[in-house]
C-alpha cells in the first residue's frame, strides 16, 4: 500500500526524487538539478514537498511553493494510475495547514494526465498563459482550487 511522506524528513528518497524530477525537467520548464542543489532547496521554509512511496519506491512528488503564492506542481513515475490525485490531496492538506486560501498549478495543454488529475481533484480551469523557458514558448492551462477555511 502506498503512503504519503514528507520528503524533507526522508532523505533516503532524495536521489529518487531528483531522478524523477529531472525526468520531468522539460515538462516543468526548468533545468536538471543535482542532489546537492536539492538538499539546499528542500530546506527552505517556503517549500513543502510530499512524496508517495510504496516500499522503497518513490511513486511521485508534489511541491507547494510559498514564494509563488500557492503554486503547486506534481509528477508521477507512472502517470494515469491515480498517483496525481493522491499527491494533489496531500499537498492540498499541507497548503491548508500552512494557511493558504487557494492553490494553483499550470500544465501544458498536451499533458492529459495532469489535466485529468487537476480536474478529478476539484481544480477549476481558470485561464491560459504562455510560459517561456530558454527560447521556447509553451501554452498551458492554469488550474486553481479554493481551500476550505477552518
Secondary structure, DSSP 8 states (H G I E B T S, - for coil): --EEEEGGG-GGGHHHHHHHHHHTTTTTTS----HHHHHHHHT-TTEEEEEEEETTEEEEEEEEEGGGTSEEEEEESSTTSSHHHHHHHHHHHHHHHTT-SEEEEEEETT-HHHHHHHHHTT-EEEEEEEEEETTEEEEEEEEEEE----
